[in-house]
Amino acid sequence: MHPLSLDEVCTFEPNAAGKPDQLVEKMLEWMPPFVIAHRQGVASSLTGVEGIMICVPLLPQQILGLNTDFVLDKIVEAGELAEKNGVDIIGLGAFTSVVGNRGKKIAERLSLPVTTGNSYTAFSAVEALKMSAKKMKLELPETTAVVVGATGSIGAVCAQILAPQVKKIILAGRQISPPLLRLKELIGPNAEVTEDTSAALDQAKLILSATNAIGPVIETAKLLPGTIMCDVARPRDVATRVSSRRDVLVIEGGVIKLPGQPELVTDYRVDLGMPDFLTFACEAETILLTMDERFESFSLGRTIPLEKVNIIAEIADRHGFELAGLRNFGEDITRADIRRVRRTARFRRIREKLKNSSKSGWAKAKAKAGKAKDRAGKSRRSA
């Protein structure tokens, strides 16, 4: 894991509070990786495991912006620390899974197997989207979906899982690139590609966003009332002001309920934004591979095979891992929240229909009046 913001840095380094951003970032470059928490009490009916969480003290913009070799060295150092602590497999979280060809270069330099957790993240994100659609009474075969960040490892496999279940799927990327076109060909005739994400969002009722941006990419989108948006990214792709709209449902993708009596033990003020019995699917995949004694580098590289998604889903089912319901920015989404979104969306659709009807009626009346005026003019000229 690594801090996603300067505020999170203060949870393990209180002296960073109030310091200039540049000074804090330089301080992080000097800090070595360290054990920040212990995960205990995770147990299925078959077995139990425990593990450690190691902090790579770099912010997202540093992981993407600093010298690649320096960043890789820091992550490898964290992996070596994990090995010294007796672990059997290493999971890469957030932006540590992005660099080094999606974990491949890191795995090459470590003696332990490595996984990004992307297979289980993709599976759980689509399952959360389907659960939301059912609660919102949305029929998938009649629905258009958009995947933002479709050329990423998570976005691409999510699109492949989702495409056969919806009417149309729009693959949105920063540009119409060869990987985007290959994904369209792989999916088939109900797939479209676009580089105009805003226009795509305006057409869809299902949105899944999984980019590697360091800040929100969906900020002021014109969304259809009743839209469901699944945000898989960390940091989040969806801005808070979009998430607060009362007529759309924004959910976190990839939040998993752990079996047993999970506890996160730490000497720091670590806050994952959820109770100890919940975690993100990327960590859950690492735990699952350990419980199943499948000590192999599992989810690596830019392409995640559907076969691996199916394998990790079967392992999760066997050990009693399940979706943690629906959550939005760290809060549970209740039945009352769902009813409010449906009610508000219905009201706004009716209002928009009436507004359009009024405009159409006014346009027709204006055109009719114009024709009448023309006829009257012709009559006067004839007289």
C-alpha positions as a Markdown table, in Angstrom:
| # | Residue | x | y | z |
|---|---|---|---|---|
| 1 | Met | 0.0 | 0.0 | 0.0 |
| 2 | His | 1.0 | 3.7 | -0.2 |
| 3 | Pro | -0.5 | 7.0 | 0.9 |
| 4 | Leu | -3.0 | 8.4 | -1.6 |
| 5 | Ser | -2.9 | 12.0 | -0.2 |
| 6 | Leu | -0.8 | 14.3 | 2.0 |
| 7 | Asp | -3.5 | 13.9 | 4.7 |
| 8 | Glu | -2.8 | 10.1 | 4.7 |
| 9 | Val | 0.9 | 10.8 | 5.1 |
| 10 | Cys | 0.1 | 12.4 | 8.5 |
| 11 | Thr | -1.4 | 9.2 | 9.8 |
| 12 | Phe | 2.1 | 7.6 | 9.9 |
| 13 | Glu | 4.3 | 10.8 | 10.0 |
| 14 | Pro | 2.6 | 13.5 | 12.1 |
| 15 | Asn | 5.5 | 15.9 | 11.6 |
| 16 | Ala | 4.4 | 16.3 | 8.0 |
| 17 | Ala | 1.3 | 18.3 | 9.1 |
| 18 | Gly | 1.6 | 21.9 | 8.0 |
| 19 | Lys | 4.8 | 21.4 | 6.0 |
| 20 | Pro | 5.1 | 22.5 | 2.4 |
| 21 | Asp | 4.0 | 19.9 | -0.1 |
| 22 | Gln | 7.5 | 19.8 | -1.8 |
| 23 | Leu | 9.2 | 19.2 | 1.6 |
| 24 | Val | 6.9 | 16.4 | 2.5 |
| 25 | Glu | 7.4 | 14.7 | -0.9 |
| 26 | Lys | 11.2 | 14.9 | -0.5 |
| 27 | Met | 10.9 | 13.5 | 3.0 |
| 28 | Leu | 8.9 | 10.5 | 1.6 |
| 29 | Glu | 11.6 | 9.9 | -1.0 |
| 30 | Trp | 14.1 | 9.4 | 1.8 |
| 31 | Met | 11.9 | 7.1 | 3.9 |
| 32 | Pro | 12.3 | 3.3 | 3.5 |
| 33 | Pro | 9.2 | 1.0 | 3.3 |
| 34 | Phe | 7.9 | -0.2 | 6.6 |
| 35 | Val | 5.3 | -2.5 | 8.1 |
| 36 | Ile | 2.3 | -0.4 | 8.8 |
| 37 | Ala | -0.3 | -3.0 | 10.0 |
| 38 | His | -0.9 | -6.7 | 10.6 |
| 39 | Arg | -4.0 | -8.4 | 9.2 |
| 40 | Gln | -5.3 | -11.1 | 11.6 |
| 41 | Gly | -8.3 | -13.3 | 12.1 |
| 42 | Val | -9.3 | -14.0 | 8.5 |
| 43 | Ala | -10.6 | -17.6 | 8.4 |
| 44 | Ser | -12.9 | -19.7 | 6.3 |
| 45 | Ser | -14.3 | -23.1 | 7.1 |
| 46 | Leu | -11.2 | -24.6 | 5.4 |
| 47 | Thr | -8.3 | -22.5 | 6.7 |
| 48 | Gly | -7.1 | -19.3 | 8.3 |
| 49 | Val | -4.3 | -16.8 | 7.4 |
| 50 | Glu | -2.6 | -13.7 | 8.6 |
| 51 | Gly | -0.5 | -11.1 | 6.9 |
| 52 | Ile | 1.2 | -7.8 | 7.0 |
| 53 | Met | 0.6 | -4.5 | 5.2 |
| 54 | Ile | 3.8 | -2.7 | 4.1 |
| 55 | Cys | 3.7 | 1.0 | 3.3 |
| 56 | Val | 5.7 | 2.2 | 0.3 |
| 57 | Pro | 6.0 | 5.9 | 1.3 |
| 58 | Leu | 5.3 | 7.6 | -2.0 |
| 59 | Leu | 2.3 | 9.5 | -3.2 |
| 60 | Pro | 0.5 | 8.6 | -6.5 |
| 61 | Gln | 2.1 | 11.6 | -8.4 |
| 62 | Gln | 5.5 | 10.5 | -7.2 |
| 63 | Ile | 5.0 | 6.9 | -8.3 |
| 64 | Leu | 4.1 | 8.1 | -11.7 |
| 65 | Gly | 6.4 | 11.1 | -12.0 |
| 66 | Leu | 9.7 | 10.1 | -10.3 |
| 67 | Asn | 12.4 | 8.1 | -12.1 |
| 68 | Thr | 11.0 | 4.7 | -12.9 |
| 69 | Asp | 14.0 | 2.8 | -11.6 |
| 70 | Phe | 13.9 | 4.7 | -8.3 |
| 71 | Val | 10.2 | 3.8 | -7.8 |
| 72 | Leu | 10.8 | 0.2 | -8.8 |
| 73 | Asp | 13.7 | -0.1 | -6.4 |
| 74 | Lys | 11.5 | 1.3 | -3.6 |
| 75 | Ile | 8.7 | -1.3 | -4.3 |
| 76 | Val | 11.2 | -4.1 | -4.6 |
| 77 | Glu | 12.7 | -3.0 | -1.2 |
| 78 | Ala | 9.1 | -3.4 | 0.2 |
| 79 | Gly | 8.9 | -6.9 | -1.3 |
| 80 | Glu | 12.2 | -7.9 | 0.3 |
| 81 | Leu | 10.9 | -6.6 | 3.6 |
| 82 | Ala | 7.9 | -8.8 | 3.2 |
| 83 | Glu | 10.1 | -11.8 | 2.5 |
| 84 | Lys | 12.1 | -11.1 | 5.7 |
| 85 | Asn | 8.8 | -11.1 | 7.6 |
| 86 | Gly | 8.0 | -14.7 | 6.3 |
| 87 | Val | 5.2 | -14.1 | 3.9 |
| 88 | Asp | 4.4 | -16.5 | 1.0 |
| 89 | Ile | 3.0 | -14.1 | -1.6 |
| 90 | Ile | 3.1 | -10.4 | -2.2 |
| 91 | Gly | 0.1 | -8.2 | -3.3 |
| 92 | Leu | 0.6 | -4.8 | -5.0 |
| 93 | Gly | -2.0 | -2.2 | -4.0 |
| 94 | Ala | -3.1 | 1.0 | -5.8 |
| 95 | Phe | -0.4 | 2.6 | -7.9 |
| 96 | Thr | 2.3 | 0.1 | -6.9 |
| 97 | Ser | 0.5 | -2.3 | -9.3 |
| 98 | Val | 0.7 | 0.2 | -12.2 |
| 99 | Val | 4.4 | 0.6 | -12.6 |
| 100 | Gly | 6.8 | -2.0 | -14.0 |
| 101 | Asn | 4.5 | -3.3 | -16.7 |
| 102 | Arg | 1.7 | -3.9 | -14.2 |
| 103 | Gly | 3.9 | -5.8 | -11.7 |
| 104 | Lys | 5.9 | -7.9 | -14.1 |
| 105 | Lys | 9.2 | -6.2 | -13.6 |
| 106 | Ile | 8.7 | -6.3 | -9.8 |
| 107 | Ala | 8.0 | -10.0 | -9.9 |
| 108 | Glu | 11.2 | -10.6 | -12.0 |
| 109 | Arg | 13.3 | -9.1 | -9.2 |
| 110 | Leu | 11.7 | -10.9 | -6.3 |
| 111 | Ser | 11.9 | -14.5 | -5.2 |
| 112 | Leu | 8.3 | -14.5 | -4.0 |
| 113 | Pro | 5.2 | -14.7 | -6.2 |
| 114 | Val | 3.5 | -11.4 | -6.9 |
| 115 | Thr | -0.1 | -10.4 | -7.8 |
| 116 | Thr | -1.8 | -7.0 | -8.5 |
| 117 | Gly | -5.2 | -8.3 | -7.4 |
| 118 | Asn | -6.7 | -7.1 | -10.7 |
| 119 | Ser | -8.5 | -10.3 | -11.5 |
| 120 | Tyr | -10.7 | -10.3 | -8.3 |
| 121 | Thr | -11.0 | -6.5 | -8.5 |
| 122 | Ala | -12.5 | -6.8 | -12.0 |
| 123 | Phe | -14.9 | -9.6 | -11.0 |
| 124 | Ser | -16.1 | -7.8 | -7.9 |
| 125 | Ala | -16.6 | -4.5 | -9.7 |
| 126 | Val | -18.9 | -6.0 | -12.3 |
| 127 | Glu | -20.7 | -8.0 | -9.6 |
| 128 | Ala | -21.3 | -4.8 | -7.7 |
| 129 | Leu | -22.6 | -3.1 | -10.8 |
| 130 | Lys | -25.0 | -5.9 | -11.5 |
| 131 | Met | -26.2 | -5.9 | -7.9 |
| 132 | Ser | -26.8 | -2.1 | -8.2 |
| 133 | Ala | -28.7 | -2.6 | -11.5 |
| 134 | Lys | -31.0 | -5.2 | -9.8 |
| 135 | Lys | -31.7 | -2.8 | -6.9 |
| 136 | Met | -32.4 | 0.1 | -9.3 |
| 137 | Lys | -34.6 | -2.2 | -11.4 |
| 138 | Leu | -32.5 | -1.7 | -14.5 |
| 139 | Glu | -32.7 | -4.4 | -17.2 |
| 140 | Leu | -29.1 | -5.1 | -18.4 |
| 141 | Pro | -30.1 | -6.5 | -21.9 |
| 142 | Glu | -31.8 | -3.1 | -22.6 |
| 143 | Thr | -29.0 | -0.9 | -21.2 |
| 144 | Thr | -26.0 | 0.9 | -22.6 |
| 145 | Ala | -22.8 | 0.7 | -20.6 |
| 146 | Val | -19.6 | 2.7 | -20.7 |
| 147 | Val | -16.2 | 1.6 | -19.4 |
| 148 | Val | -13.8 | 4.6 | -18.8 |
| 149 | Gly | -10.2 | 3.5 | -18.9 |
| 150 | Ala | -11.0 | 0.6 | -21.1 |
| 151 | Thr | -7.4 | 0.0 | -22.2 |
| 152 | Gly | -6.2 | -0.6 | -18.6 |
| 153 | Ser | -5.9 | -4.1 | -17.3 |
| 154 | Ile | -9.0 | -3.8 | -15.1 |
| 155 | Gly | -11.1 | -1.8 | -17.5 |
| 156 | Ala | -10.4 | -4.2 | -20.4 |
| 157 | Val | -11.4 | -7.4 | -18.5 |
| 158 | Cys | -14.4 | -5.6 | -17.0 |
| 159 | Ala | -15.6 | -4.7 | -20.5 |
| 160 | Gln | -15.3 | -8.3 | -21.6 |
| 161 | Ile | -17.3 | -9.6 | -18.6 |
| 162 | Leu | -20.0 | -6.9 | -18.9 |
| 163 | Ala | -20.4 | -6.8 | -22.7 |
| 164 | Pro | -22.4 | -10.0 | -23.3 |
| 165 | Gln | -24.9 | -8.9 | -20.6 |
| 166 | Val | -25.8 | -5.4 | -22.0 |
| 167 | Lys | -27.3 | -4.0 | -25.1 |
| 168 | Lys | -24.3 | -1.9 | -26.1 |
| 169 | Ile | -21.0 | -1.1 | -24.5 |
| 170 | Ile | -18.9 | 2.0 | -25.2 |
| 171 | Leu | -15.2 | 1.7 | -24.6 |
| 172 | Ala | -13.8 | 5.1 | -23.7 |
| 173 | Gly | -10.1 | 5.9 | -23.8 |
| 174 | Arg | -8.0 | 9.0 | -24.0 |
| 175 | Gln | -7.5 | 8.3 | -27.7 |
| 176 | Ile | -8.6 | 5.8 | -30.3 |
| 177 | Ser | -5.6 | 3.6 | -29.9 |
| 178 | Pro | -4.7 | 0.2 | -31.3 |
| 179 | Pro | -5.4 | -1.5 | -27.9 |
| 180 | Leu | -8.8 | 0.1 | -27.8 |
| 181 | Leu | -9.7 | -1.1 | -31.3 |
| 182 | Arg | -8.4 | -4.6 | -30.6 |
| 183 | Leu | -10.6 | -4.8 | -27.5 |
| 184 | Lys | -13.6 | -3.7 | -29.7 |
| 185 | Glu | -12.9 | -6.5 | -32.1 |
| 186 | Leu | -12.5 | -9.0 | -29.3 |
| 187 | Ile | -15.8 | -8.1 | -27.7 |
| 188 | Gly | -17.9 | -8.0 | -31.0 |
| 189 | Pro | -20.7 | -6.1 | -32.7 |
| 190 | Asn | -22.2 | -4.5 | -29.6 |
| 191 | Ala | -19.0 | -2.6 | -28.7 |
| 192 | Glu | -18.1 | 1.0 | -29.8 |
| 193 | Val | -15.0 | 3.0 | -29.1 |
| 194 | Thr | -14.7 | 6.7 | -28.3 |
| 195 | Glu | -12.2 | 9.3 | -27.1 |
| 196 | Asp | -15.0 | 11.7 | -26.1 |
| 197 | Thr | -15.8 | 10.4 | -22.6 |
| 198 | Ser | -18.2 | 13.2 | -21.7 |
| 199 | Ala | -20.4 | 12.4 | -24.7 |
| 200 | Ala | -20.3 | 8.7 | -23.9 |
| 201 | Leu | -21.4 | 9.3 | -20.3 |
| 202 | Asp | -24.4 | 11.2 | -21.6 |
| 203 | Gln | -25.6 | 8.0 | -23.4 |
| 204 | Ala | -25.3 | 5.3 | -20.7 |
| 205 | Lys | -27.1 | 4.2 | -17.6 |
| 206 | Leu | -24.2 | 1.9 | -16.5 |
| 207 | Ile | -20.7 | 3.4 | -16.0 |
| 208 | Leu | -17.6 | 1.6 | -14.8 |
| 209 | Ser | -14.5 | 3.8 | -14.3 |
| 210 | Ala | -11.1 | 2.3 | -13.8 |
| 211 | Thr | -8.4 | 4.7 | -14.9 |
| 212 | Asn | -4.9 | 5.3 | -13.4 |
| 213 | Ala | -5.4 | 9.0 | -13.1 |
| 214 | Ile | -4.1 | 10.8 | -9.9 |
| 215 | Gly | -7.3 | 12.8 | -9.6 |
| 216 | Pro | -11.0 | 12.8 | -10.6 |
| 217 | Val | -11.6 | 12.3 | -14.3 |
| 218 | Ile | -15.4 | 12.5 | -14.0 |
| 219 | Glu | -16.2 | 15.9 | -12.5 |
| 220 | Thr | -19.0 | 17.7 | -14.2 |
| 221 | Ala | -20.5 | 15.0 | -16.5 |
| 222 | Lys | -24.0 | 15.4 | -17.8 |
| 223 | Leu | -25.4 | 12.1 | -16.6 |
| 224 | Leu | -28.8 | 10.6 | -17.3 |
| 225 | Pro | -31.1 | 10.5 | -14.3 |
| 226 | Gly | -30.9 | 7.0 | -12.7 |
| 227 | Thr | -27.4 | 6.3 | -13.9 |
| 228 | Ile | -25.3 | 3.8 | -11.9 |
| 229 | Met | -21.6 | 4.6 | -11.7 |
| 230 | Cys | -19.0 | 2.1 | -10.3 |
| 231 | Asp | -15.7 | 3.7 | -9.4 |
| 232 | Val | -13.0 | 1.1 | -9.2 |
| 233 | Ala | -10.0 | 3.5 | -9.2 |
| 234 | Arg | -7.8 | 4.5 | -6.2 |
| 235 | Pro | -7.6 | 7.5 | -5.9 |
| 236 | Arg | -11.2 | 7.9 | -7.1 |
| 237 | Asp | -12.2 | 8.7 | -10.6 |
| 238 | Val | -15.5 | 10.3 | -9.6 |
| 239 | Ala | -15.5 | 13.7 | -8.0 |
| 240 | Thr | -17.4 | 14.2 | -4.8 |
| 241 | Arg | -19.8 | 16.7 | -6.3 |
| 242 | Val | -20.8 | 14.1 | -8.9 |
| 243 | Ser | -21.2 | 11.5 | -6.2 |
| 244 | Ser | -23.5 | 13.8 | -4.2 |
| 245 | Arg | -26.1 | 14.0 | -7.0 |
| 246 | Arg | -29.4 | 12.8 | -5.7 |
| 247 | Asp | -30.5 | 11.2 | -9.0 |
| 248 | Val | -27.5 | 9.0 | -9.7 |
| 249 | Leu | -26.0 | 6.1 | -7.8 |
| 250 | Val | -22.3 | 6.1 | -7.3 |
| 251 | Ile | -20.7 | 3.0 | -5.8 |
| 252 | Glu | -17.2 | 1.9 | -4.9 |
| 253 | Gly | -16.0 | -1.1 | -6.9 |
| 254 | Gly | -14.2 | -4.0 | -5.3 |
| 255 | Val | -15.0 | -3.9 | -1.6 |
| 256 | Ile | -15.1 | -7.4 | -0.1 |
| 257 | Lys | -16.4 | -8.8 | 3.2 |
| 258 | Leu | -13.8 | -11.1 | 4.8 |
| 259 | Pro | -14.8 | -14.3 | 6.6 |
| 260 | Gly | -13.9 | -15.0 | 10.2 |
| 261 | Gln | -13.1 | -12.3 | 12.8 |
| 262 | Pro | -10.7 | -10.0 | 10.9 |
| 263 | Glu | -8.7 | -7.4 | 12.8 |
| 264 | Leu | -6.2 | -4.8 | 11.5 |
| 265 | Val | -3.6 | -4.3 | 14.2 |
| 266 | Thr | -1.4 | -1.2 | 13.9 |
| 267 | Asp | 0.6 | 1.3 | 15.9 |
| 268 | Tyr | -0.3 | 4.0 | 13.4 |
| 269 | Arg | -3.6 | 5.9 | 12.7 |
| 270 | Val | -4.3 | 3.8 | 9.6 |
| 271 | Asp | -7.8 | 4.4 | 8.2 |
| 272 | Leu | -8.8 | 2.4 | 5.1 |
| 273 | Gly | -12.2 | 4.1 | 5.2 |
| 274 | Met | -14.0 | 0.9 | 6.2 |
| 275 | Pro | -14.3 | -1.5 | 9.1 |
| 276 | Asp | -11.7 | -4.2 | 9.7 |
| 277 | Phe | -13.9 | -7.0 | 8.3 |
| 278 | Leu | -13.9 | -5.2 | 4.9 |
| 279 | Thr | -11.1 | -4.7 | 2.4 |
| 280 | Phe | -10.4 | -3.9 | -1.2 |
| 281 | Ala | -10.5 | -6.8 | -3.7 |
| 282 | Cys | -6.8 | -6.4 | -4.6 |
| 283 | Glu | -5.8 | -7.3 | -1.0 |
| 284 | Ala | -8.6 | -9.9 | -0.9 |
| 285 | Glu | -7.0 | -11.7 | -4.0 |
| 286 | Thr | -3.7 | -11.9 | -2.2 |
| 287 | Ile | -5.4 | -13.4 | 0.9 |
| 288 | Leu | -7.4 | -15.9 | -1.3 |
| 289 | Leu | -4.3 | -17.1 | -3.1 |
| 290 | Thr | -2.6 | -17.7 | 0.3 |
| 291 | Met | -5.7 | -19.5 | 1.7 |
| 292 | Asp | -5.8 | -21.8 | -1.4 |
| 293 | Glu | -2.0 | -22.3 | -1.2 |
| 294 | Arg | -1.7 | -21.1 | -4.8 |
| 295 | Phe | 1.7 | -19.5 | -4.5 |
| 296 | Glu | 2.2 | -18.2 | -8.0 |
| 297 | Ser | 2.4 | -14.8 | -9.7 |
| 298 | Phe | -1.3 | -14.6 | -10.6 |
| 299 | Ser | -2.6 | -11.2 | -12.0 |
| 300 | Leu | 0.3 | -9.5 | -13.8 |
| 301 | Gly | 0.7 | -7.5 | -16.9 |
| 302 | Arg | -1.6 | -5.3 | -19.0 |
| 303 | Thr | -3.8 | -8.3 | -20.1 |
| 304 | Ile | -5.8 | -10.2 | -17.5 |
| 305 | Pro | -7.2 | -13.5 | -19.0 |
| 306 | Leu | -10.9 | -14.2 | -18.3 |
| 307 | Glu | -9.8 | -17.6 | -17.1 |
| 308 | Lys | -8.0 | -16.1 | -14.1 |
| 309 | Val | -11.1 | -14.1 | -13.2 |
| 310 | Asn | -13.1 | -17.2 | -13.2 |
| 311 | Ile | -10.5 | -19.1 | -11.1 |
| 312 | Ile | -10.3 | -16.4 | -8.4 |
| 313 | Ala | -14.1 | -16.1 | -8.3 |
| 314 | Glu | -14.3 | -19.8 | -7.7 |
| 315 | Ile | -11.7 | -19.7 | -4.9 |
| 316 | Ala | -13.5 | -16.7 | -3.3 |
| 317 | Asp | -16.8 | -18.7 | -3.3 |
| 318 | Arg | -15.1 | -21.7 | -1.8 |
| 319 | His | -13.7 | -19.6 | 1.1 |
| 320 | Gly | -16.8 | -17.5 | 1.8 |
| 321 | Phe | -15.6 | -14.2 | 0.5 |
| 322 | Glu | -18.4 | -11.9 | -0.8 |
| 323 | Leu | -19.3 | -8.4 | -1.8 |
| 324 | Ala | -19.7 | -6.0 | 1.1 |
| 325 | Gly | -23.0 | -4.7 | -0.2 |
| 326 | Leu | -22.9 | -1.3 | -1.8 |
| 327 | Arg | -20.8 | 1.6 | -0.5 |
| 328 | Asn | -20.2 | 5.2 | -1.6 |
| 329 | Phe | -17.2 | 7.2 | -0.4 |
| 330 | Gly | -16.8 | 5.0 | 2.7 |
| 331 | Glu | -20.5 | 4.9 | 3.6 |
| 332 | Asp | -23.0 | 2.1 | 3.3 |
| 333 | Ile | -25.7 | 2.6 | 0.7 |
| 334 | Thr | -29.1 | 1.8 | 2.3 |
| 335 | Arg | -32.4 | 0.8 | 0.9 |
| 336 | Ala | -33.6 | 4.3 | 1.7 |
| 337 | Asp | -30.8 | 5.7 | -0.4 |
| 338 | Ile | -31.8 | 3.5 | -3.4 |
| 339 | Arg | -35.4 | 4.6 | -3.1 |
| 340 | Arg | -34.3 | 8.2 | -3.0 |
| 341 | Val | -32.2 | 7.9 | -6.1 |
| 342 | Arg | -35.0 | 6.1 | -8.0 |
| 343 | Arg | -37.6 | 8.6 | -6.9 |
| 344 | Thr | -35.5 | 11.6 | -7.7 |
| 345 | Ala | -34.4 | 10.1 | -11.1 |
| 346 | Arg | -38.1 | 9.5 | -12.0 |
| 347 | Phe | -39.1 | 13.0 | -11.1 |
| 348 | Arg | -36.2 | 14.5 | -13.2 |
| 349 | Arg | -37.1 | 12.3 | -16.2 |
| 350 | Ile | -40.7 | 13.5 | -16.0 |
| 351 | Arg | -39.6 | 17.1 | -15.6 |
| 352 | Glu | -37.3 | 16.8 | -18.6 |
| 353 | Lys | -40.0 | 15.2 | -20.7 |
| 354 | Leu | -42.4 | 18.0 | -19.8 |
| 355 | Lys | -39.8 | 20.6 | -20.6 |
| 356 | Asn | -39.0 | 19.0 | -24.0 |
| 357 | Ser | -42.7 | 18.6 | -24.7 |
| 358 | Ser | -43.3 | 22.3 | -23.8 |
| 359 | Lys | -40.4 | 23.3 | -26.1 |
| 360 | Ser | -41.7 | 21.1 | -28.9 |
| 361 | Gly | -45.2 | 22.6 | -28.4 |
| 362 | Trp | -43.9 | 26.1 | -28.5 |
| 363 | Ala | -41.8 | 25.4 | -31.6 |
| 364 | Lys | -44.9 | 24.0 | -33.4 |
| 365 | Ala | -47.1 | 26.9 | -32.3 |
| 366 | Lys | -44.4 | 29.4 | -33.5 |
| 367 | Ala | -44.1 | 27.6 | -36.8 |
| 368 | Lys | -47.8 | 27.5 | -37.2 |
| 369 | Ala | -48.1 | 31.2 | -36.4 |
| 370 | Gly | -45.3 | 32.0 | -38.9 |
| 371 | Lys | -47.2 | 30.1 | -41.6 |
| 372 | Ala | -50.4 | 31.9 | -40.8 |
| 373 | Lys | -48.6 | 35.2 | -41.0 |
| 374 | Asp | -47.2 | 34.3 | -44.4 |
| 375 | Arg | -50.6 | 33.4 | -45.7 |
| 376 | Ala | -52.0 | 36.6 | -44.4 |
| 377 | Gly | -49.3 | 38.6 | -46.1 |
| 378 | Lys | -49.9 | 36.8 | -49.4 |
| 379 | Ser | -53.7 | 37.6 | -49.0 |
| 380 | Arg | -53.1 | 41.3 | -48.6 |
| 381 | Arg | -50.8 | 41.4 | -51.6 |
| 382 | Ser | -53.4 | 39.6 | -53.7 |
| 383 | Ala | -56.0 | 42.2 | -52.6 |
